[in-house]
Amino acid sequence: MNKESPTISTQIFPPHRRYNDSPSGMDVLSREELTRLRDISKGGLHETLRRCALAVLTTGTESDDPRAAQVRYPDFDIEVLQLDRGIRLDLKNAPATAFVDGTLIRGVADLLFTVVRDIAYNSSEIRTSGKFNLETNAGITSAVFEILRNAAVLHPNTDPNLVVCWGGHSIGRDEYMYTKKVGYELGLRALDICTGCGPGAMKGPMKGATIAHAKQRRIHNRYIGITEPGIIAAESPNPIVNELVIMPDIEKRLEAFVRLGHGIIAFPGGVGTAEEILYLLGLLLHPDNSEIRMPLVLTGPRASAAYFEHIDRFIKLTLGELAAAHYTIVVDDAERVGKLMSRGIHLVREQRIREKDSFFFNWSLNVPLEFQKPFQPTHEAMAALKLHRDQPLHELAANLRRAFSGIVAGNVKEPAMQAIEQHGPFTISGDADIMQAMDELLESFVEQRRMKISGVYHPCYRVVR
């Protein structure tokens, strides 16, 4: 046992819930679901369950290496049992930091049962049940809806008030403090927060909003974290998240953000944030979405102005002024961001009423299949990306998004990291001016230390101009 990181073995049951409480886990599992969760073979779910559970138990860890927790707690294991009184989780050699006086912290317990719920549901109901045609646009959107409904994050009879906050896990202290200021301004305006659930710009807005919500004597506050199995191991949920959803892959995670959210803020970040911005801009550039309202604000402290200059320049060069018209850049003015979001979401509400669309899930937004199909970032797939101008703008945005998604995978997802260690960096090629702009943007991320939290960054990509 590591003396600096002691471990505990224990048994836990789902926290007791009142009738109106949102569930944090499942009450019962089928025999087939239990079998899959215990299956340690390559196609089984146990290793995914173990990794996601360990990420939850190491909440607050300042690392973006998906292998760090596995190395530190190699003997950790989790077993799911179905008993007469419901589910029980047996934890073996769990990190002691998740406990207080030998008792698991309640918020951690909630998230653990959420992990079991989503991994079991995504496998039994989404992937293998045959209920959804995951080769079609409508089938994938229906699957996203059902995952969110099963997670109890779709709240009817509630006015639009959910702000999605994107941004990097590897940000400076000034940037982090600014995200808290923005979160505070959002909280004062009774707005809830949804992020990718990790540290940095994903934690700061939630932390700021908690203070404002308390000042406004607001009780039922929502701090939603949306992640996926390949990301959660590198970005453990921050401790403020009170509603966690694990989507099956990055594409369904992105669709969940734009279907749930009523407005979006992008803070400084790296390739993951650029991927998210390109995803949304690609959707808004699609002709079917020309009338969709989705307020988008790019913001950071004054010291981060250069970051947004690089992003803005890249977007205008690759996608043009039409894309840039969809966002507002605000530098060092948290109050203005709060006001812009509040006004923008009011307009979203009016549009949803006119179009008889739900407040809790944006059905009117068209998410084309090229934005939905999971992209596997292999060396072959990255080299084959169409990064040329001879295609509609929304398709170019979709392919640029895939390029950045591949770099994210190479930075923090273990399968891609292993492939790069074996075969070298991904190769990215396309039109010369697009490649030059991409190379300059990525180089600015490296110089600003936005690729890794700590250590020397070795690029997982090679841009061919």
C-alpha positions, 0 to 999 in steps of 0.5 A, spaced: 500 500 500 502 506 498 503 510 504 502 517 501 495 514 498 492 509 502 486 505 500 480 503 503 475 497 501 468 498 503 461 496 501 456 502 499 448 502 497 445 508 493 444 514 497 436 514 500 432 518 495 425 522 496 420 521 491 421 527 487 429 527 487 433 525 481 436 518 481 443 518 482 443 511 479 439 505 478 435 501 483 435 494 479 440 491 474 438 485 469 442 479 470 445 480 463 447 487 465 450 484 471 454 479 467 457 485 462 459 489 468 463 483 471 466 481 464 473 482 464 474 480 457 476 485 452 469 486 449 466 486 456 464 492 460 468 491 467 475 495 465 471 501 462 467 501 469 473 500 473 477 506 470 471 511 470 469 509 477 477 510 479 476 517 475 470 519 480 474 516 486 480 521 484 476 527 483 480 533 484 486 530 481 491 535 477 493 530 472 491 529 464 494 523 464 489 517 463 494 512 466 496 516 472 491 513 476 491 506 474 499 507 476 497 510 482 492 505 484 493 498 480 490 494 485 483 498 485 477 494 483 469 495 483 464 489 483 456 490 482 452 486 486 444 486 486 441 484 492 434 484 495 435 491 497 438 494 491 444 495 488 451 494 492 458 496 490 464 493 493 470 497 492 477 494 493 483 498 495 479 505 493 483 511 494 482 514 501 481 521 499 474 519 497 472 518 504 471 522 510 473 518 517 472 511 513 465 513 510 465 515 502 463 522 501 456 522 499 457 526 492 462 521 490 457 515 492 452 519 487 457 519 481 459 512 482 452 510 481 451 514 475 457 511 472 454 504 473 447 507 470 450 510 464 455 504 462 450 499 463 444 503 459 449 505 454 451 498 453 444 494 454 439 499 451 443 503 446 448 499 443 446 492 443 438 492 444 436 494 436 432 499 438 436 505 435 439 505 428 445 508 429 447 509 422 441 514 421 441 521 423 434 520 427 436 514 430 442 517 433 439 523 436 433 519 439 439 515 442 442 521 445 435 523 447 434 517 451 441 517 454 439 524 457 432 522 459 434 516 463 439 520 466 434 524 469 437 531 466 431 533 462 427 537 466 420 539 463 416 545 466 422 549 467 424 556 463 431 555 459 436 557 463 442 552 462 449 555 460 454 550 457 461 552 458 467 550 454 474 551 456 481 548 457 483 543 463 490 546 463 489 554 464 492 559 468 490 562 475 488 568 472 484 565 467 481 560 472 479 566 476 476 569 471 471 563 469 469 563 476 467 571 475 463 569 469 460 563 473 458 568 479 455 573 474 451 567 471 449 565 478 446 572 480 441 571 473 439 564 476 442 561 470 445 553 471 451 551 469 453 545 464 460 543 462 465 537 460 465 536 468 473 536 469 478 541 472 480 548 470 475 552 465 470 546 467 470 547 474 471 555 475 464 557 472 460 552 477 464 554 483 463 561 481 455 560 480 455 556 487 456 563 491 451 567 487 446 561 487 447 562 495 446 569 495 440 569 491 437 563 496 436 559 490 436 552 492 435 547 486 441 548 482 444 544 477 451 543 475 451 538 470 457 534 467 457 531 460 463 526 459 465 520 455 469 514 457 475 516 453 475 523 457 473 521 464 479 517 465 484 524 464 479 529 466 476 526 473 469 530 475 470 536 479 467 535 486 461 541 484 458 536 479 451 534 481 448 531 475 453 527 471 452 523 464 457 519 461 455 519 453 458 513 449 462 517 445 465 524 443 460 525 438 454 524 442 457 528 448 457 534 443 450 533 441 448 532 448 451 539 449 447 543 444 441 539 445 441 541 452 444 548 452 440 554 451 447 558 450 454 557 450 460 560 453 467 558 450 473 560 455 480 559 453 482 552 452 486 548 447 484 543 441 478 540 445 475 547 446 477 549 438 473 542 437 467 544 440 467 551 437 468 548 430 462 543 432 457 548 434 459 553 428 459 547 423 452 546 425 450 554 425 453 554 418 448 548 415 442 551 411 437 548 415 439 551 422 440 558 419 434 561 423 436 557 430 438 562 436 444 559 440 448 565 443 455 564 443 460 568 447 468 567 447 471 570 453 477 570 458 481 575 462 485 581 458 491 576 458 488 571 454 486 576 448 491 573 444 488 566 445 482 569 442 485 573 436 488 566 434 482 563 434 478 568 431 483 569 425 483 561 424 475 561 424 475 567 419 481 564 414 478 557 414 470 558 415 469 566 413 466 572 416 459 568 416 462 563 421 465 569 425 458 573 425 455 567 430 459 569 436 461 575 440 468 576 443 468 579 450 475 580 453 475 581 461 468 583 462 464 578 466 458 582 467 457 583 460 458 576 459 452 575 464 448 580 461 449 577 454 447 570 456 441 572 459 438 576 454 440 571 449 437 565 452 430 570 453 430 570 445 431 562 445 425 562 450 421 566 445 423 562 439 422 555 442 415 558 444 414 560 437 416 554 434 413 549 439 419 546 441 421 543 448 425 548 452 429 541 455 431 538 448 432 542 442 429 538 437 429 543 431 436 543 431 439 539 425 445 535 427 447 532 420 450 525 420 457 527 418 457 531 425 454 524 429 458 518 426 463 517 431 470 518 428 476 513 430 482 517 430 487 512 427 493 514 423 489 512 416 483 516 418 487 522 420 491 522 414 485 522 409 481 528 412 478 532 407 481 539 409 479 543 402 475 548 400 471 544 395 466 543 400 460 546 403 462 550 409 459 546 414 462 540 411 469 543 412 467 545 419 466 538 420 472 535 418 476 540 421 473 538 428 475 531 426 482 533 426 482 537 432 478 531 435 484 526 433 489 531 436 485 531 443 485 523 443 493 523 441 494 528 447 489 524 453 486 518 450 490 511 451 488 507 445 491 513 441 497 515 445 499 507 444 498 508 437 502 514 436 508 511 441 508 505 436 507 509 429 509 516 430 505 522 430 498 523 426 499 526 419 494 532 417 494 535 410 490 539 406 490 546 402 496 550 404 493 556 407 488 552 411 494 548 414 498 554 415 493 557 419 492 550 423 499 549 424 500 557 427 494 555 431 496 549 434 503 552 435 500 558 439 497 552 444 503 549 445 507 556 447 501 558 451 502 551 455 494 549 453 496 542 451 498 539 458 497 540 465 504 539 466 511 536 463 514 537 456 509 536 451 511 532 445 506 533 439 502 527 437 501 530 430 505 533 424 501 538 419 503 538 412 503 545 409 
